[in-house]
């Protein structure tokens, strides 16, 4: 059975995403269950998960999600840019984006 590069890339990305989610889960549990006054909550988290790993996990999750106030999925719109771009010259209303009538 042949594994395509796309399948391999998906598998690797899924593994990275899963790992990031588990690290963030562990950090949250540590914060919620922290009761030791002799160690700061931040230090308790970093004792379990190195800071650089936690930062990477945050970046991973951030790259997969969008802010709650963002109503448009820009990455999804960009998928169609090549198709839409072909039709823009045929739309006189959209052809001149410099005008304020848009």
N, C-alpha and C positions, 0 to 999 in steps of 0.2 A: 504494500500500500504506500502510495506516494504522499508525502506531506508537502503542501505548497508553502511558499514563503509567507503568504498571507495568513495561512493557518498557524504557522510558527510564530509570526509576529503577534497575532491575536492571543495565542497561548501565553507568550511572554508578557504582553500588556495586562492580561487578566491576572497573572501571577503577581505582577508589580502592584496592581490595584488592590488585590486581596491583601497583600502584605501591608500596604499603606493603611487600609481600613482596619486591620487587626492592631497595628501600632497605635493608631488614634483611639481605638476602643480601649486598649490597655492604658493609655494615658488618661482617658476620661475616668475609667474605673479607679485608677490610682488617686486622682484628684477627689473623687466622690467619697472614697473610703479612707482618705488621709486623716489620721487622728494624732500623729506623733508631733507634739509641740517643739521637740528639739531639732526637727528638720523641716525646712520650708517645703510647701507643696511642690514648688518648681523643682527643687532638688530631689524630692521623692520620685517625681516623674523621670527626671534625667538619670536617676540611679537605675531605673528599669529600661529606659529607652534613651540612647545617646541623643543629644540635642540635634546633631546633624541629620540623624535618621528621622527624627520627628519633623524637622523642617522639610526634608525630602517628601515625607508622607503628606504633609500639608500641600506642597506643590503638586503632587500627584492628584490628590483629590480636587484641588482648585482647577487643574487643567481639564477635569472631567465634568465639572459642574459650572453653572453660571449663577451670578448674583440673583437673589429673589426678586429684585426690582427690575431686572432685565426681562422685558416682555418678548423681545425677539431673540430667536436663536440665530445669531449672526453666522456661526459656523455652518449651520444648515442652509442659510441663505446663500453663502458662498459656493455651495455645491452647484447651484443653479446659475451662477454668474455667467459661465461660458455660454449657456443656452440663451439667457435673457439678453446678453450683450449683442447677439446677432440681430435681435429685433428692435433694439433701441433706435437705430437710424430711421426706421419706418414709422416711428411715433413722433409726429411734429411737436406734440406737447412736451415730450421728454427730451427731444433732441437738443434743445438749447437750455442747458441746466443753469446758465448764467442769469436767466430771467426769473423774476419773482412770482410768476404765475403758477408754479408747481404746487 
